[in-house]
Amino acid sequence: MALEVVGGAFLSSSLAVLFDRMASRPVVAFIRGKKTAAVLLQKLKMKLLSVNKLLDDAEEKQLRNSRVRDWLNELKDVLYHADDLLDEIKTEALRCKMEGEDSGSSRTNQVLEILDILDRLELIVNEKDVLDLKEGVKDRPQGRLPTTSLVEESSVYGRDEEKEAIIKLLLADGVTGNKIDVLPIVGMGGLGKTTLAQLVYNDDRVKQHFVHQSWSCVSVEFEVIKITETLYGAVTSQTCNNNITDLNTLQVKLKETLSGKKFLFVLDDVWTVTNDEWDLLSRPFESGGHGSKIIVTTRHEDVAGIIGTLQSQHLMQLSEENCWSLFSKHAFKNAGVTADLSLELIGKQIGQKCKGLPLAAKSLGGLLRSEPNIEKWEEVLNNDIWELLDKKNGILPALWLS
């Protein structure tokens, strides 16, 4: 069981979704004329904005302070509660409108729920001084580089079995009875989800099976227009020009291009998506040929639950042997050759501490590459951050160390 580390970027994205829902027409209409509810929702928004300013610092400090980690988990729970409440308000508003009912009693209940959420947020915000959380702190680069479909296969270890299992699913038509199937690859950060998708995407059998292929790096924000532009550009081998100015035109042209043709799309690193966003994005896909597939890589099981139609492929850690091979390839100039047996001994101990996480092995190997000073290797091996790993085996600290 891995140490539970909460992503600040993910919580920021969740907050953005909440703000959008607060401003949506059904919610605004539901509270119109009810001063108490309107004031409380505005207070809720201000509290959420205050919390949002603390996320960068909290994400950084959670690895050394378990109380900060608890603080983030409590915040995550409150955000889920707020999201559920806004969804209830939207649903109730639409029901009352259709049935012509007054929603007074419903508003009363929801006002009480908003008060409860505000109380919890008040406690969360008040803890910032005790936890020494600062607003707007960004001690390290945020986000990640975009991914592409290209991969250096010689640098991949221990993924042959998973690769073949996924290719088998991609090449099989009619398993679910759906015209198009979505296959989620799920796992924590650094396990190699993107690399596995790249291996599959570039396999000759896969290339021959599909008429169109396209790769889109989604990351934290699920931007429907941006993703559609990427997919359209790939299947038509052209970039969007001035003649395509809106989503409707893009989707119509994409639908025409895909008509009757079997395609494979990869949506890499999806952090969050709503049913409405997925429904909007996927409308042009229905014109594609029977047996078309979409691979989605994600850290979050709820994303897989929303859009997956095939059973999720859960990625596991590498074996100790494969983890050492990957570390060694990046740590030494000549793969498999070490000039100093002492470095190899320490390197194997570092590799063991990576707990089968490919990105950690690769990053730490690169960090120590061409470093002949044994003290530097020992410094990595004995770094305080490893103390976060208890008997239940945390993994992510290896990435932060690198």
C-alpha positions as CSV (number, residue, x, y, z in Angstrom):
1,M,0.0,0.0,0.0
2,A,1.6,3.3,-1.1
3,L,1.8,6.4,1.0
4,E,-1.2,8.5,0.2
5,V,0.1,11.8,-1.3
6,V,-2.5,14.3,-2.4
7,G,-1.8,16.3,-5.6
8,G,-2.2,20.0,-5.2
9,A,-2.7,20.3,-9.0
10,F,-5.6,17.9,-8.8
11,L,-7.3,19.8,-5.9
12,S,-6.8,23.1,-7.8
13,S,-8.6,21.5,-10.8
14,S,-11.4,20.3,-8.5
15,L,-11.8,23.8,-7.2
16,A,-12.0,25.1,-10.7
17,V,-14.9,22.7,-11.4
18,L,-16.7,23.8,-8.2
19,F,-16.4,27.5,-9.2
20,D,-17.9,26.7,-12.6
21,R,-20.8,24.8,-11.0
22,M,-21.5,27.7,-8.7
23,A,-21.8,30.0,-11.6
24,S,-24.0,27.6,-13.7
25,R,-27.5,28.7,-14.6
26,P,-29.5,26.1,-12.7
27,V,-27.6,26.8,-9.4
28,V,-27.9,30.6,-9.8
29,A,-31.6,30.3,-10.7
30,F,-32.2,28.0,-7.7
31,I,-30.9,30.5,-5.1
32,R,-32.2,33.7,-6.8
33,G,-34.3,35.7,-4.4
34,K,-33.0,33.7,-1.4
35,K,-30.6,36.0,0.2
36,T,-29.3,33.6,2.8
37,A,-28.4,30.9,0.3
38,A,-26.8,33.4,-2.1
39,V,-24.7,34.9,0.7
40,L,-23.6,31.5,1.9
41,L,-22.5,30.4,-1.6
42,Q,-20.5,33.6,-2.0
43,K,-18.8,32.9,1.4
44,L,-18.1,29.4,0.3
45,K,-16.5,30.6,-2.9
46,M,-14.3,33.1,-0.9
47,K,-13.2,30.3,1.5
48,L,-12.3,28.0,-1.4
49,L,-10.3,30.8,-3.0
50,S,-8.4,31.2,0.3
51,V,-7.6,27.5,0.5
52,N,-6.5,27.4,-3.1
53,K,-3.7,29.8,-2.4
54,L,-2.2,27.4,0.2
55,L,-2.2,24.3,-2.1
56,D,1.3,24.7,-3.6
57,D,3.0,25.0,-0.2
58,A,0.9,22.2,1.3
59,E,1.7,19.8,-1.6
60,E,5.4,20.4,-1.0
61,K,5.3,20.0,2.8
62,Q,3.1,17.0,3.1
63,L,6.0,14.6,2.5
64,R,7.8,15.7,5.7
65,N,4.7,16.6,7.8
66,S,2.0,14.0,8.2
67,R,-0.3,16.7,9.7
68,V,-0.2,18.6,6.4
69,R,-1.0,15.4,4.6
70,D,-4.0,14.9,6.9
71,W,-5.0,18.6,6.2
72,L,-5.0,17.9,2.4
73,N,-7.0,14.7,2.8
74,E,-9.6,16.6,4.9
75,L,-9.7,19.3,2.3
76,K,-10.2,16.7,-0.4
77,D,-13.1,15.2,1.5
78,V,-14.8,18.6,1.9
79,L,-14.4,19.3,-1.8
80,Y,-16.1,16.0,-2.6
81,H,-18.9,17.0,-0.2
82,A,-19.3,20.4,-1.9
83,D,-19.3,18.9,-5.3
84,D,-22.1,16.4,-4.3
85,L,-24.1,19.3,-2.8
86,L,-23.8,21.4,-6.0
87,D,-24.8,18.4,-8.0
88,E,-27.9,18.0,-5.8
89,I,-28.8,21.6,-6.1
90,K,-28.6,21.4,-9.9
91,T,-30.7,18.3,-10.0
92,E,-33.3,19.7,-7.7
93,A,-33.5,22.9,-9.6
94,L,-34.2,21.1,-12.8
95,R,-36.8,18.9,-11.2
96,C,-38.6,21.8,-9.6
97,K,-38.6,23.7,-12.9
98,M,-40.1,20.7,-14.7
99,E,-42.7,19.9,-12.1
100,G,-43.5,23.6,-11.3
101,E,-42.9,23.1,-7.6
102,D,-41.6,25.5,-5.0
103,S,-38.2,24.4,-3.7
104,G,-38.3,26.1,-0.2
105,S,-37.8,23.0,1.8
106,S,-35.0,21.8,-0.4
107,R,-33.3,25.1,-0.1
108,T,-33.5,24.9,3.7
109,N,-31.8,21.5,3.7
110,Q,-29.1,22.7,1.3
111,V,-28.5,25.9,3.4
112,L,-27.7,23.6,6.3
113,E,-25.3,21.6,4.2
114,I,-23.5,24.8,3.0
115,L,-23.2,25.9,6.6
116,D,-21.6,22.5,7.5
117,I,-19.1,22.8,4.6
118,L,-18.3,26.4,5.6
119,D,-17.6,25.3,9.2
120,R,-15.2,22.6,8.0
121,L,-13.5,25.0,5.7
122,E,-13.1,27.5,8.5
123,L,-11.3,25.0,10.6
124,I,-9.1,24.0,7.6
125,V,-8.2,27.6,6.9
126,N,-7.5,28.4,10.5
127,E,-4.9,25.5,10.7
128,K,-2.6,27.2,8.1
129,D,-0.7,29.1,10.8
130,V,-0.2,26.1,13.0
131,L,1.0,24.1,9.9
132,D,3.1,27.1,8.7
133,L,1.4,27.1,5.3
134,K,2.1,30.1,3.1
135,E,0.1,31.5,0.3
136,G,1.2,31.2,-3.3
137,V,4.5,29.4,-2.5
138,K,6.0,27.6,-5.5
139,D,9.4,26.2,-4.4
140,R,9.6,23.8,-7.4
141,P,8.4,23.8,-10.9
142,Q,4.7,23.0,-11.2
143,G,3.1,20.7,-13.8
144,R,5.0,18.4,-16.2
145,L,6.3,18.4,-19.7
146,P,3.8,17.3,-22.3
147,T,4.1,13.7,-23.6
148,T,4.4,12.4,-27.1
149,S,3.8,9.0,-28.7
150,L,7.6,8.4,-29.2
151,V,9.4,6.0,-27.0
152,E,12.9,4.6,-26.6
153,E,12.1,0.9,-26.4
154,S,15.6,-0.1,-25.3
155,S,15.1,1.9,-22.1
156,V,12.0,0.0,-21.1
157,Y,12.2,-3.0,-18.7
158,G,9.6,-5.5,-17.4
159,R,6.5,-4.4,-19.4
160,D,6.3,-7.2,-22.0
161,E,3.4,-9.0,-20.3
162,E,1.3,-5.9,-19.8
163,K,2.0,-4.7,-23.4
164,E,0.8,-8.0,-24.9
165,A,-2.3,-8.1,-22.8
166,I,-3.3,-4.6,-23.9
167,I,-2.5,-5.3,-27.6
168,K,-4.7,-8.4,-27.4
169,L,-7.6,-6.2,-26.2
170,L,-7.0,-3.6,-28.9
171,L,-7.0,-6.1,-31.7
172,A,-10.1,-7.9,-30.5
173,D,-13.4,-6.6,-32.0
174,G,-16.8,-7.0,-30.5
175,V,-15.8,-8.1,-27.0
176,T,-18.3,-5.7,-25.3
177,G,-20.7,-5.3,-28.2
178,N,-19.8,-1.6,-28.3
179,K,-18.8,0.1,-31.5
180,I,-16.0,1.9,-29.7
181,D,-14.3,0.8,-26.5
182,V,-12.3,2.8,-23.9
183,L,-9.4,1.0,-22.2
184,P,-8.1,2.8,-19.0
185,I,-4.5,2.2,-17.8
186,V,-4.5,3.1,-14.1
187,G,-1.7,3.5,-11.7
188,M,0.1,6.0,-9.4
189,G,2.4,8.6,-10.8
190,G,5.8,7.3,-12.0
191,L,4.7,3.7,-12.6
192,G,5.1,4.0,-16.4
193,K,1.6,4.3,-17.7
194,T,2.6,6.7,-20.4
195,T,5.5,4.5,-21.4
196,L,3.3,1.4,-21.7
197,A,0.8,3.3,-23.8
198,Q,3.7,4.5,-26.1
199,L,4.9,0.9,-26.5
200,V,1.5,-0.3,-27.5
201,Y,0.8,2.7,-29.8
202,N,4.1,2.1,-31.8
203,D,3.7,-1.7,-32.2
204,D,3.5,-2.7,-35.8
205,R,0.5,-5.0,-35.2
206,V,-1.4,-2.0,-33.8
207,K,-0.4,0.3,-36.6
208,Q,-1.6,-2.2,-39.2
209,H,-4.9,-2.7,-37.4
210,F,-6.1,0.9,-37.3
211,V,-6.5,3.4,-40.1
212,H,-6.1,6.5,-37.9
213,Q,-4.0,7.0,-34.7
214,S,-3.7,10.1,-32.6
215,W,-2.0,10.9,-29.3
216,S,-3.2,13.7,-27.0
217,C,-1.5,14.7,-23.7
218,V,-4.4,15.9,-21.5
219,S,-2.8,16.6,-18.1
220,V,-4.7,18.5,-15.3
221,E,-7.2,20.5,-17.4
222,F,-9.6,18.5,-19.6
223,E,-9.9,21.0,-22.4
224,V,-12.3,19.7,-24.9
225,I,-11.4,22.1,-27.7
226,K,-7.7,21.6,-27.3
227,I,-8.0,17.8,-27.3
228,T,-10.3,17.9,-30.3
229,E,-7.8,20.1,-32.2
230,T,-5.0,17.6,-31.5
231,L,-7.0,14.6,-32.6
232,Y,-8.2,16.3,-35.7
233,G,-4.7,17.5,-36.6
234,A,-3.3,14.0,-36.3
235,V,-6.0,12.2,-38.4
236,T,-5.9,14.8,-41.1
237,S,-2.1,15.5,-41.0
238,Q,-2.8,19.2,-40.9
239,T,-3.1,21.8,-38.2
240,C,-6.3,23.7,-37.5
241,N,-6.4,26.8,-39.7
242,N,-8.3,30.0,-39.6
243,N,-11.3,28.4,-41.4
244,I,-11.9,26.3,-38.2
245,T,-12.8,28.7,-35.5
246,D,-15.1,26.8,-33.2
247,L,-15.7,23.5,-31.6
248,N,-18.8,22.7,-33.8
249,T,-16.8,23.0,-37.0
250,L,-14.0,21.0,-35.6
251,Q,-16.2,18.2,-34.5
252,V,-18.1,18.1,-37.8
253,K,-14.9,17.8,-39.7
254,L,-13.5,15.2,-37.3
255,K,-16.7,13.2,-37.6
256,E,-16.5,13.2,-41.4
257,T,-12.8,12.2,-41.3
258,L,-13.4,9.3,-39.0
259,S,-16.6,8.0,-40.8
260,G,-16.4,4.2,-41.1
261,K,-12.7,4.1,-40.3
262,K,-11.2,2.2,-37.4
263,F,-9.1,4.5,-35.1
264,L,-6.9,4.4,-32.0
265,F,-6.7,7.4,-29.8
266,V,-4.6,7.8,-26.7
267,L,-5.6,10.4,-24.1
268,D,-2.6,10.5,-21.8
269,D,-2.4,11.7,-18.2
270,V,-6.1,12.4,-17.6
271,W,-6.6,13.9,-14.1
272,T,-10.2,14.7,-14.0
273,V,-13.2,14.6,-16.4
274,T,-17.0,15.0,-16.0
275,N,-19.7,13.1,-17.8
276,D,-20.7,16.2,-19.7
277,E,-17.1,16.8,-20.8
278,W,-16.7,13.3,-22.0
279,D,-20.0,13.2,-23.8
280,L,-19.1,16.4,-25.6
281,L,-15.6,15.3,-26.6
282,S,-16.7,11.8,-27.8
283,R,-19.6,12.8,-30.1
284,P,-17.6,12.7,-33.3
285,F,-16.1,9.3,-32.4
286,E,-19.4,7.5,-33.0
287,S,-18.9,7.8,-36.7
288,G,-15.7,5.7,-36.5
289,G,-15.4,2.1,-37.6
290,H,-16.5,-0.8,-35.5
291,G,-13.6,-1.9,-33.2
292,S,-12.2,1.6,-32.7
293,K,-10.4,2.0,-29.4
294,I,-9.4,4.7,-27.0
295,I,-6.6,4.3,-24.4
296,V,-6.8,6.6,-21.4
297,T,-3.9,6.7,-18.9
298,T,-4.9,8.1,-15.5
299,R,-3.9,8.0,-11.8
300,H,-7.5,8.2,-10.7
301,E,-10.0,5.3,-10.6
302,D,-12.9,7.6,-10.8
303,V,-11.8,8.8,-14.2
304,A,-11.6,5.2,-15.4
305,G,-15.1,4.7,-14.0
306,I,-16.6,7.6,-15.9
307,I,-15.2,6.8,-19.4
308,G,-13.9,3.2,-19.4
309,T,-15.9,0.4,-21.1
310,L,-13.1,-2.3,-20.9
311,Q,-11.7,-3.5,-17.6
312,S,-9.0,-1.2,-16.3
313,Q,-5.4,-2.3,-16.6
314,H,-3.8,-1.6,-13.3
315,L,-0.1,-1.1,-13.6
316,M,2.1,-2.7,-10.9
317,Q,5.7,-2.0,-9.8
318,L,8.7,-3.4,-11.6
319,S,10.5,-6.4,-10.2
320,E,13.7,-5.6,-8.2
321,E,15.8,-6.9,-11.0
322,N,14.1,-4.7,-13.7
323,C,14.3,-1.7,-11.4
324,W,18.0,-2.2,-10.9
325,S,18.5,-2.6,-14.7
326,L,16.7,0.7,-15.3
327,F,18.7,2.5,-12.6
328,S,22.0,1.1,-13.9
329,K,21.3,2.1,-17.5
330,H,20.8,5.7,-16.5
331,A,23.4,5.8,-13.7
332,F,26.4,4.5,-15.6
333,K,27.8,5.6,-19.0
334,N,28.0,2.0,-20.3
335,A,24.8,0.0,-19.6
336,G,25.5,-2.9,-17.3
337,V,29.1,-1.8,-16.6
338,T,30.3,-0.2,-13.4
339,A,33.8,1.1,-12.8
340,D,33.4,0.9,-9.0
341,L,31.9,-2.1,-7.2
342,S,31.2,0.2,-4.2
343,L,29.0,2.4,-6.4
344,E,27.2,-0.7,-7.7
345,L,26.6,-1.9,-4.1
346,I,25.1,1.4,-3.1
347,G,23.2,1.7,-6.4
348,K,21.5,-1.6,-5.8
349,Q,20.4,-0.4,-2.4
350,I,19.0,2.8,-3.9
351,G,17.3,0.7,-6.5
352,Q,15.6,-1.4,-3.8
353,K,14.4,1.8,-2.1
354,C,12.7,2.8,-5.4
355,K,10.2,0.0,-4.7
356,G,9.7,-0.8,-8.4
357,L,8.9,2.7,-9.5
358,P,10.4,3.2,-13.0
359,L,10.4,7.0,-12.9
360,A,12.2,7.0,-9.6
361,A,14.9,4.6,-10.8
362,K,15.4,6.5,-14.0
363,S,15.5,9.9,-12.3
364,L,17.8,8.9,-9.5
365,G,20.0,7.1,-12.0
366,G,20.2,10.2,-14.1
367,L,20.9,12.3,-11.0
368,L,24.0,10.2,-10.2
369,R,25.2,9.7,-13.7
370,S,28.9,10.3,-14.2
371,E,29.2,11.1,-10.4
372,P,32.3,9.3,-9.2
373,N,32.1,10.7,-5.6
374,I,30.9,7.8,-3.4
375,E,29.8,10.3,-0.7
376,K,27.2,11.7,-3.2
377,W,25.7,8.3,-3.7
378,E,25.7,7.7,0.1
379,E,24.0,11.1,0.5
380,V,21.1,9.9,-1.7
381,L,20.9,6.5,-0.1
382,N,20.8,8.0,3.4
383,N,18.6,11.0,2.7
384,D,16.0,11.9,5.3
385,I,13.1,11.6,2.9
386,W,13.4,7.8,2.9
387,E,12.3,7.9,6.5
388,L,8.8,8.5,5.2
389,L,8.7,4.9,4.1
390,D,7.2,2.7,6.8
391,K,6.4,-1.0,6.7
392,K,3.5,-0.3,4.4
393,N,6.0,1.0,1.8
394,G,5.5,4.5,0.5
395,I,6.7,5.1,-3.1
396,L,6.3,8.7,-4.1
397,P,9.1,10.1,-1.9
398,A,11.6,8.6,-4.3
399,L,10.4,10.9,-7.0
400,W,10.6,13.9,-4.7
401,L,14.2,13.0,-3.7
402,S,15.2,12.8,-7.4
